[in-house]
Amino acid sequence: MDRTPAGRPDLPGSGDRFNEEKATYALRGADAPDLEAGVKAIRNVLKTLPARPGVYRMHDARGDVLYVGKARVLRNRVTSYTQVAKLPKRLQRMVAQTRDMTIVTTRTEAEALLLEAQLIKRFRPAFNVLLRDDKSFPFILLREDHPFPQVRKHRGARRAKGQYFGPFASAGSVTSTLNALQKLFLLRSCSDSFFANRTRPCLLYQIRRCSAPCVGRISETDYAELVEDAKQFLAGKSTGVQSRLGKQMAEAAEKQDYELAAVYRDRLRALTYVQGSQTVHAEGLGDGDIFALASKAGQTCIQAFFIRGGQNWGHRSFFPAHTADVPEEEVLSGFLMQFYEEVPPPRRILVDRKLAEDELIAEALRERSGHKVEISQPQRGDRRMLIEQARRNAEEALDRRMAESTTQGKLLQEMAEVFELPESPKRIEVYDNSHIMGTNATGAMIVAGPEGFRKNAYRKFNIKSGVTPGDDFGMMREVLERRFARLEKEDPERAEGEWPDLLLIDGGRGQISAVCEILEEAGVSDVPVVGVAKGPDRNAGREVFHLPGGREVTFPPNNALLFYLQRLRDEAHRFAIGTHRQKRAKSLTTSTLDEVPGIGPNRKRALLMHFGTARAVKGAALDDLERAPGISKTMARQIYDYFHPRG
């Protein structure tokens, strides 16, 4: 079993705190899948288990992680799993599948809690509560590595030098805030290369969304003042900014500079509007997150509100998995630790119920963030009203989710009946290709199921083989061969749920025949295939669905299943086009010099600066290449031989 340090790349010290290599050992039991064998394997672990804090992982006979748990005293916690009669049915099923355990000792229970969250995110065990959200949260980045800092949206690892403000609940929340920043503080949003090559102001300056520092319309000192105002605004301290704008407007009016006064007036109006739309009734809350939970019929929704500097930065609904038969307090506790694995915790966290380990969670988050974290359950006042609002949102979101799931289930059942599937499909894979005259050819696969689109399962395929330009059949062959070859290698027993129950292909009878031939060559005979062909005159709503054997299916124009199948087809088309555009955009910035062995960015830059174009480098004589700065005689010969191969 592979063992890697459990540290995070953005927390350099965490690898030292939670290094599995220092304190990990595994004990394996028999492979028989029964309760007695599971208890025996756990008792084998107990013989050498220390009375220390730590984290334990339970594995099945194949070595897959079933459960990750933490304990203040490992021996006591693991002993409880041998008392089968006292365990709920869910944990009895887990013990019955357990065949070995992995133990990681830690110094404190707080460290164990942090490590538990890391391992749950890594292994996604079948018996843990899981935060099913693969999207990183967007932030606003105010860069600090340029004399005229840029403000922009940011996702992913926070490696760029600057200040990060967030998280925001959605990209829409970030966009509206960035628009407000442009109107209020006229900060640039362009890239450094665009900034460096401007000779006159761009359109954003004309519509008063930028101060045009690229062409010297504002000094570095004045721009720094705008940056400081923006920081104050994002930190929720907009009162000072508002009074300063009012004072500047009055001074400009006194000097009869009415055009400048109008600029300050417009910025003041925008600030007042943003304050009214973002401020919530949370006196003294400052930076805080609000969480409320609703559950019904085994499903759970957690509603999160993000408040920063007294401003509402959006809200989002989460639907954690594996919550059936799990106490609500345990669901919320597990959710919080996984949520703050990706998001820096604020100083205040408001929850709608008392958590059994709220002090321990606060201690772990304090160690994670480096500042004090307070978890509280408000009982009265404005904060209690916020909690109630979050709870109502959670209940409404859960009701919508359950209604959509019911409708989705009916659609999938109808699909099984129409296409003669053995049962309602759990995993539908939709394939499409995209290219322009055969160039930059790409394939795309999207995945859908009872829970909707599974975007973390989407896949891109760069067409690598020598397919004839425009040969859609050849491109589809390569995509499917690679896809099913990987499935056969990674999940030959089809136990992981990654094999499709239905393939939906964008194409007609010819595509279906080609796909069936490809699957037959791959030894796959039990995966149903349906082709979606555009109707007469390519009209949406008149699609024809082709099945193997020549059977065709059409639907009435207002049929719900038809709309669902169109959504699947259109999503695959959208993803394929987006993938193709990314590849095409990348190809526009590549050069033939990138293919020359030994040519890196510095030598490429030197050659282009000396010769002007890649074509000039290709046609240069050997003597000319040797005279280029930074190019040795050996490298010059290598470049010349690459472009002039000897027969």
C-alpha positions in Angstrom: 0.0 0.0 0.0 1.4 3.4 -1.0 2.2 5.7 1.9 2.8 9.4 1.3 3.1 12.4 3.6 -0.3 13.8 4.5 0.9 17.4 4.3 -0.6 20.0 2.0 1.4 22.0 -0.6 0.2 25.3 0.7 1.0 24.4 4.4 4.7 23.6 4.4 4.7 22.7 8.1 1.9 20.2 7.8 4.1 17.5 6.3 6.2 17.6 9.5 3.2 17.4 11.7 1.4 14.6 9.9 4.1 12.5 8.3 2.7 9.0 7.9 6.2 7.6 7.3 7.1 8.3 10.9 4.2 6.5 12.6 2.4 4.2 10.2 1.9 0.4 10.3 -0.6 -2.0 8.8 -2.0 -5.3 10.1 -3.7 -7.5 7.6 -6.4 -10.1 8.3 -8.2 -12.8 6.4 -10.0 -12.1 3.1 -13.3 -13.7 4.1 -16.1 -11.1 3.9 -17.9 -11.7 7.2 -18.4 -10.0 10.6 -16.3 -12.4 12.6 -13.3 -11.9 10.3 -13.7 -8.1 10.6 -13.7 -8.2 14.4 -10.7 -10.6 14.4 -8.7 -8.2 12.2 -9.6 -5.3 14.5 -8.6 -7.3 17.6 -5.2 -8.1 15.9 -4.6 -4.4 15.7 -5.5 -3.9 19.4 -2.7 -6.1 20.5 -0.1 -3.4 19.6 -2.2 -0.3 19.6 -0.9 2.7 21.6 -3.0 4.7 24.0 -2.2 7.9 22.1 -4.1 10.3 19.8 -4.2 9.5 16.1 -6.1 8.5 13.0 -7.1 5.0 11.9 -8.1 3.8 8.4 -10.1 0.6 7.8 -9.5 -1.3 4.6 -11.4 -4.0 2.9 -9.9 -7.2 1.4 -8.9 -5.3 -1.8 -7.1 -2.6 0.3 -9.6 0.1 -0.5 -10.3 2.6 2.4 -13.6 2.0 4.0 -13.5 4.6 6.8 -11.2 7.2 8.3 -11.6 8.1 11.9 -9.7 10.0 14.6 -9.4 9.4 18.3 -8.0 11.0 21.4 -7.1 7.5 22.7 -6.7 5.1 19.7 -7.0 2.0 21.8 -10.3 3.0 23.4 -11.9 4.1 20.1 -10.8 1.0 18.1 -11.9 -1.3 20.9 -15.5 0.0 20.5 -15.6 -1.6 17.0 -15.3 -5.0 18.6 -18.5 -4.6 20.6 -20.6 -5.3 17.6 -24.0 -5.4 19.4 -23.6 -1.7 20.4 -22.8 -0.5 16.9 -25.4 0.9 14.4 -26.2 -1.1 11.3 -24.0 1.1 9.2 -20.9 0.5 11.3 -21.7 -3.2 11.5 -21.6 -3.4 7.7 -18.3 -1.6 7.8 -16.7 -3.9 10.4 -17.9 -6.9 8.3 -15.9 -5.6 5.4 -12.8 -4.6 7.4 -9.7 -6.8 6.8 -6.9 -4.6 7.9 -6.2 -1.2 9.5 -3.7 1.6 9.1 -2.7 3.6 12.2 -1.2 7.0 12.2 -0.3 8.5 15.6 -0.3 12.2 16.3 0.8 14.5 19.1 -2.6 15.9 19.9 -6.3 15.2 19.1 -6.5 18.5 17.1 -3.7 17.3 14.8 -5.6 14.0 14.5 -8.8 15.9 13.5 -6.9 17.9 10.8 -5.3 14.7 9.5 -8.6 12.9 9.4 -10.0 15.7 7.2 -7.0 15.5 4.8 -7.3 11.7 4.5 -11.1 11.8 3.9 -10.6 14.3 1.1 -7.8 12.1 -0.4 -9.4 8.7 -0.1 -13.2 9.5 -0.1 -14.1 6.4 2.0 -17.5 4.7 1.5 -18.5 5.1 5.2 -17.4 8.7 5.9 -19.6 11.7 5.4 -18.2 13.3 2.2 -18.4 16.9 1.0 -19.5 16.3 -2.7 -18.2 19.5 -4.2 -15.2 19.4 -6.5 -15.1 23.1 -7.4 -12.6 25.3 -5.7 -14.0 28.6 -4.4 -13.2 31.8 -6.3 -11.2 34.6 -4.7 -10.4 38.2 -5.7 -6.6 38.7 -6.0 -5.1 42.1 -5.6 -1.5 41.5 -6.9 1.5 43.1 -5.2 4.3 42.2 -7.7 3.8 45.1 -10.1 4.0 48.9 -9.6 0.4 49.2 -10.8 -1.3 46.2 -9.1 -3.9 44.2 -11.1 -7.2 43.0 -9.6 -8.7 39.8 -10.9 -10.6 36.6 -10.2 -8.5 33.7 -8.9 -9.1 30.0 -8.3 -6.8 27.3 -7.2 -3.5 27.4 -5.3 -2.7 30.8 -3.9 0.9 31.1 -5.1 0.9 34.5 -6.7 2.1 37.4 -4.5 -0.7 39.6 -3.3 -3.7 39.8 -1.1 -6.6 37.3 -1.5 -10.2 38.3 -0.6 -12.8 35.6 -0.3 -14.1 33.0 -0.5 -17.0 34.0 -2.7 -19.9 31.6 -3.1 -19.8 31.7 -6.9 -18.1 33.2 -10.0 -21.1 35.5 -10.3 -20.5 37.0 -6.9 -16.9 37.7 -7.8 -17.8 39.2 -11.2 -20.3 41.7 -9.6 -17.7 42.7 -7.0 -15.0 43.1 -9.6 -17.4 45.3 -11.6 -18.0 47.4 -8.5 -14.2 47.7 -7.9 -13.7 48.9 -11.5 -16.4 51.5 -11.2 -15.3 52.7 -7.8 -11.5 52.5 -7.9 -10.6 52.3 -11.6 -8.1 49.5 -11.0 -6.6 47.7 -14.0 -7.8 44.1 -14.8 -5.6 43.5 -17.9 -2.6 41.2 -18.0 0.9 42.4 -17.7 1.7 41.7 -21.4 -1.4 43.7 -22.5 -0.4 46.5 -20.0 3.2 46.7 -21.3 2.2 47.0 -25.0 -0.4 49.7 -24.8 0.2 53.0 -26.6 -3.2 54.5 -25.9 -6.0 53.8 -23.4 -8.3 50.9 -24.0 -12.1 51.0 -23.9 -12.3 50.5 -20.1 -10.8 53.9 -19.7 -13.3 55.4 -22.1 -16.2 54.0 -20.1 -14.6 55.0 -16.8 -13.7 51.5 -15.6 -9.9 52.0 -15.5 -7.5 54.9 -14.7 -5.2 53.9 -17.7 -1.9 53.5 -15.8 -0.6 51.7 -18.9 -0.2 55.1 -20.7 0.6 57.3 -17.7 -2.8 58.8 -17.2 -2.3 58.3 -13.4 0.8 58.5 -11.3 2.1 55.5 -9.3 1.4 57.4 -6.0 -2.2 58.2 -7.0 -2.8 54.6 -8.2 -1.5 53.3 -4.8 -4.1 55.4 -3.1 -6.8 53.8 -5.2 -5.4 50.4 -4.3 -5.5 51.2 -0.6 -9.1 52.4 -0.9 -10.0 49.1 -2.7 -8.4 47.1 0.2 -10.4 49.1 2.7 -13.6 48.4 0.7 -12.9 44.7 0.5 -12.2 44.6 4.2 -15.6 46.1 4.9 -14.2 49.5 5.9 -16.1 51.5 3.2 -17.2 54.4 5.5 -13.8 56.1 5.3 -13.8 55.6 1.5 -17.2 57.1 1.2 -16.3 60.2 3.3 -13.1 60.7 1.3 -15.0 60.5 -2.1 -17.5 63.0 -0.8 -14.8 65.4 0.3 -13.0 65.1 -3.1 -16.2 65.8 -4.9 -16.9 68.9 -2.9 -13.3 70.2 -3.5 -13.6 69.6 -7.2 -16.9 71.5 -7.3 -15.4 74.4 -5.4 -12.6 74.6 -8.0 -15.4 74.5 -10.7 -13.9 71.3 -12.1 -17.3 69.9 -12.7 -16.2 67.1 -14.9 -13.9 65.7 -12.1 -16.7 66.3 -9.6 -19.1 64.2 -11.8 -16.5 61.4 -11.8 -16.4 61.4 -7.9 -20.2 61.7 -7.9 -20.6 58.5 -10.0 -18.1 56.6 -7.9 -20.0 57.7 -4.7 -23.3 56.5 -6.2 -21.8 53.2 -7.1 -20.4 52.8 -3.6 -23.7 53.5 -2.1 -25.4 51.0 -4.3 -22.9 48.3 -3.5 -23.2 48.9 0.2 -27.0 48.6 0.0 -26.8 45.3 -2.0 -24.1 43.6 -0.1 -24.6 44.7 3.6 -26.5 42.3 5.8 -27.8 42.8 9.3 -24.8 41.3 11.2 -23.7 44.0 13.6 -20.2 43.3 14.8 -19.9 40.0 12.9 -17.0 41.2 10.7 -15.6 38.1 9.0 -17.7 35.1 9.5 -19.3 32.0 7.9 -22.8 30.8 8.7 -23.9 27.2 8.4 -27.4 25.6 8.9 -28.4 22.0 8.2 -31.6 20.5 7.0 -32.3 16.8 6.5 -35.2 14.7 5.2 -35.6 11.1 4.0 -31.9 10.3 4.4 -30.7 13.4 2.4 -29.0 16.4 3.9 -28.4 20.0 2.8 -26.0 22.4 4.4 -26.5 26.1 3.6 -23.4 28.3 3.9 -23.4 32.2 4.0 -20.1 34.0 3.5 -19.8 37.3 5.3 -16.6 39.3 5.0 -16.2 42.7 6.6 -20.0 42.8 7.1 -20.6 42.3 3.4 -22.5 39.4 1.9 -20.2 37.5 -0.5 -22.8 35.0 -1.5 -24.2 31.7 -0.3 -24.1 28.1 -1.5 -26.0 24.9 -0.8 -24.0 21.6 -0.2 -25.3 18.1 -0.3 -22.9 15.8 1.5 -22.9 12.1 0.7 -23.2 9.1 3.0 -25.3 10.9 5.6 -28.0 8.2 6.1 -28.2 7.0 9.7 -25.5 9.5 10.7 -26.3 12.0 13.5 -26.8 15.5 12.2 -24.2 17.0 14.6 -21.7 14.5 13.3 -22.6 15.3 9.7 -22.0 19.1 10.3 -18.8 18.5 12.2 -17.3 16.3 9.4 -18.5 18.8 6.8 -16.8 21.7 8.5 -13.4 20.0 8.7 -13.5 19.0 5.0 -14.8 22.4 4.0 -12.0 24.3 5.7 -9.4 22.0 4.1 -9.8 24.1 1.0 -11.0 27.5 2.4 -9.2 29.6 5.1 -11.4 29.7 8.1 -12.6 33.1 9.4 -12.5 34.2 13.0 -16.2 33.5 13.6 -18.3 30.5 12.5 -22.0 30.4 13.4 -23.8 27.1 13.4 -27.5 26.3 13.9 -26.8 23.5 16.5 -24.5 22.6 19.3 -21.6 20.4 18.1 -20.2 17.7 20.3 -16.6 18.7 19.6 -16.9 22.4 18.8 -14.0 23.3 21.0 -11.8 20.7 19.4 -12.8 21.8 15.9 -12.1 25.4 16.8 -8.6 24.4 18.1 -7.9 22.4 14.9 -8.9 25.3 12.7 -6.9 27.7 14.9 -3.8 25.6 14.2 -4.7 25.4 10.6 -5.2 29.2 10.1 -2.8 30.7 12.7 -5.5 32.9 14.3 -8.3 32.4 16.8 -11.4 30.7 15.6 -14.7 30.9 17.5 -17.6 28.5 16.8 -20.9 29.6 18.4 -24.6 28.9 18.2 -26.5 32.3 18.4 -29.6 32.3 20.6 -30.9 35.8 20.0 -30.5 39.0 18.0 -29.4 39.6 14.4 -27.1 36.6 14.4 -29.9 34.3 15.3 -32.0 35.8 12.4 -29.1 35.0 10.1 -29.1 31.4 11.3 -32.8 31.1 10.8 -32.5 32.6 7.3 -29.8 30.0 6.5 -31.9 27.2 7.8 -34.9 28.3 5.7 -32.6 28.3 2.6 -31.3 24.9 3.5 -34.8 23.5 3.8 -36.0 25.0 0.5 -32.8 23.9 -1.3 -33.3 20.3 0.0 -37.0 20.3 -1.1 -35.9 21.5 -4.6 -33.2 18.8 -4.7 -35.6 16.1 -3.8 -38.1 17.2 -6.3 -35.5 17.3 -9.0 -34.2 13.9 -8.0 -37.7 12.5 -8.2 -38.2 14.0 -11.7 -34.7 12.8 -12.7 -35.5 9.3 -11.5 -38.7 9.2 -13.6 -36.8 10.4 -16.7 -34.1 7.8 -16.3 -36.7 5.1 -15.8 -38.5 6.2 -18.9 -35.2 6.2 -20.8 -34.6 2.6 -19.7 -38.0 1.7 -21.1 -37.6 3.5 -24.4 -34.1 2.3 -25.1 -34.7 -1.2 -23.6 -32.0 -0.9 -21.0 -31.9 -3.6 -18.2 -32.4 -0.9 -15.5 -32.3 2.9 -15.0 -28.8 4.1 -16.0 -26.6 5.2 -13.1 -23.8 6.5 -15.3 -24.4 7.9 -18.8 -21.4 8.9 -20.9 -21.9 11.3 -23.8 -19.2 11.7 -26.4 -18.5 14.4 -29.0 -15.6 15.6 -31.2 -14.6 19.1 -32.2 -12.2 20.4 -34.9 -11.8 23.0 -37.6 -11.0 21.5 -41.0 -9.3 18.6 -39.1 -7.0 20.8 -37.1 -6.6 20.8 -33.3 -8.9 17.8 -33.1 -10.2 17.0 -29.7 -12.7 14.5 -28.2 -14.8 15.1 -25.1 -16.7 12.9 -22.7 -19.2 14.1 -20.2 -20.9 12.1 -17.5 -24.4 12.3 -16.0 -26.5 10.2 -13.6 -29.3 10.4 -11.1 -27.6 13.3 -9.3 -27.2 15.3 -12.5 -24.0 16.2 -14.4 -20.8 14.8 -12.7 -18.3 17.4 -13.9 -15.4 15.9 -11.9 -15.8 12.9 -14.2 -15.5 14.8 -17.5 -12.6 13.9 -19.7 -10.7 15.6 -22.6 -9.0 13.6 -25.3 -6.3 15.1 -27.6 -6.5 13.2 -30.9 -2.9 11.8 -31.2 -3.0 9.3 -34.0 -2.6 10.0 -37.6 -6.4 10.5 -38.3 -7.3 11.9 -41.6 -8.4 15.5 -41.2 -12.2 15.6 -40.8 -12.5 11.8 -40.1 -15.1 11.9 -37.3 -15.2 8.1 -37.3 -11.5 7.8 -36.8 -11.5 10.4 -34.0 -14.3 8.6 -32.2 -12.5 5.3 -32.6 -9.4 6.7 -30.9 -11.4 8.2 -28.1 -13.4 5.1 -27.3 -10.3 2.8 -27.6 -8.4 4.8 -25.1 -11.4 5.1 -22.8 -12.2 1.4 -22.6 -8.6 0.3 -22.6 -8.2 2.4 -19.4 -11.4 1.0 -17.9 -10.2 -2.6 -18.6 -6.9 -1.8 -16.9 -8.2 0.1 -13.9 -11.5 -1.6 -13.2 -11.6 -5.0 -15.0 -14.2 -6.4 -12.5 -16.5 -3.3 -12.9 -16.6 -2.8 -9.1 -15.9 0.9 -8.9 -19.0 2.2 -10.7 -16.9 3.8 -13.5 -18.3 1.6 -16.3 -21.0 3.3 -18.3 -24.6 2.0 -18.3 -25.3 3.9 -21.6 -23.2 5.5 -24.3 -24.8 8.5 -26.0 -23.1 9.4 -29.3 -23.5 12.6 -31.3 -24.2 11.1 -34.7 -26.5 8.9 -36.7 -26.6 5.4 -38.1 -23.0 5.4 -39.4 -21.6 6.6 -36.1 -23.5 3.9 -34.2 -22.2 1.1 -36.5 -18.7 2.4 -36.0 -19.0 2.6 -32.3 -20.5 -0.9 -32.0 -17.6 -2.2 -34.1 -15.1 -0.5 -31.8 -16.7 -2.0 -28.7 -16.8 -5.4 -30.2 -13.1 -5.3 -31.0 -12.5 -4.2 -27.4 -14.4 -7.2 -26.1 -17.3 -5.0 -24.7 -20.7 -6.4 -25.6 -23.0 -5.3 -22.8 -22.8 -1.5 -23.0 -25.9 0.0 -24.7 -25.2 2.6 -27.4 -27.6 5.3 -28.6 -26.9 7.9 -31.4 -28.4 11.4 -31.5 -28.9 12.6 -35.1 -30.1 16.1 -35.9 -33.6 16.2 -37.4 -34.6 17.4 -40.8 -33.1 20.8 -41.5 -31.1 20.3 -38.3 -34.0 21.5 -36.3 -33.9 21.0 -32.5 -36.9 19.0 -31.3 -36.9 16.7 -34.4 -33.9 14.6 -33.5 -33.8 11.0 -34.4 -32.3 8.5 -31.9 -30.5 5.5 -33.5 -30.0 2.2 -31.8 -27.9 -0.8 -32.9 -29.7 -3.0 -35.4 -31.3 -0.1 -37.3 -34.0 0.8 -34.9 -35.0 4.5 -34.7 -36.8 6.4 -31.9 -38.4 9.8 -32.2 -40.3 11.9 -29.6 -43.1 14.4 -29.6 -41.7 18.0 -29.7 -42.7 18.7 -26.0 -41.5 15.4 -24.5 -39.6 15.8 -21.2 -37.2 12.9 -22.0 -36.4 14.6 -25.3 -35.5 17.8 -23.5 -33.3 15.8 -21.1 -31.5 14.1 -24.0 -31.0 17.4 -25.7 -29.4 18.8 -22.6 -27.0 15.9 -22.5 -26.1 16.3 -26.1 -25.7 20.1 -25.8 -23.5 19.8 -22.7 -21.2 17.4 -24.5 -21.1 19.8 -27.5 -20.3 22.7 -25.2 -17.5 20.8 -23.4 -16.0 19.6 -26.7 -16.0 23.1 -28.2 -14.5 24.6 -25.1 -11.7 21.9 -25.1 -11.1 22.6 -28.8 -10.8 26.3 -28.3 -8.3 25.9 -25.5 -6.2 23.7 -27.7 -6.5 26.1 -30.6 -5.6 29.1 -28.4 -2.5 27.3 -27.1 -1.4 26.4 -30.6 -1.5 30.1 -31.6 1.2 30.8 -29.0 3.4 27.8 -29.9 6.4 28.0 -32.3 8.3 25.5 -34.4 11.2 26.3 -32.0 9.4 24.6 -29.2 9.9 21.3 -31.0 13.7 21.6 -31.2 15.5 19.6 -28.5 17.5 21.7 -26.1 15.6 24.9 -26.9 14.0 26.3 -23.7 12.3 29.6 -23.0 15.5 31.6 -22.7 17.2 30.3 -25.9 13.9 30.7 -27.8 13.6 34.3 -26.6 17.2 35.0 -27.6 16.8 33.5 -31.1 13.5 35.4 -31.7 15.1 38.7 -30.6 18.1 38.1 -32.9 16.3 36.8 -36.0 12.8 38.3 -35.6 10.7 35.2 -36.5 10.8 31.4 -36.2 10.8 31.2 -40.0 14.0 33.3 -40.1 15.7 30.9 -37.6 14.6 27.9 -39.7 16.2 29.4 -42.8 19.4 30.8 -41.1 22.8 29.6 -42.1 25.0 27.8 -39.6 27.3 30.8 -39.3 24.4 33.1 -38.5 23.1 30.7 -35.8 26.6 30.6 -34.2 26.6 34.4 -34.0 23.3 34.6 -32.1 23.7 35.6 -28.4 23.5 32.7 -26.0 23.9 30.0 -28.7 27.0 27.9 -28.6 28.5 26.2 -31.7 27.2 22.9 -30.5 23.7 24.2 -30.1 23.9 26.1 -33.4 24.8 22.8 -35.1 21.9 21.0 -33.3 19.4 23.7 -34.4 20.7 23.7 -38.0 20.6 19.9 -38.3 17.1 19.8 -36.9 15.8 22.1 -39.7 18.1 20.7 -42.4 18.3 16.9 -41.9 20.9 15.3 -43.9 19.9 12.6 -46.3 
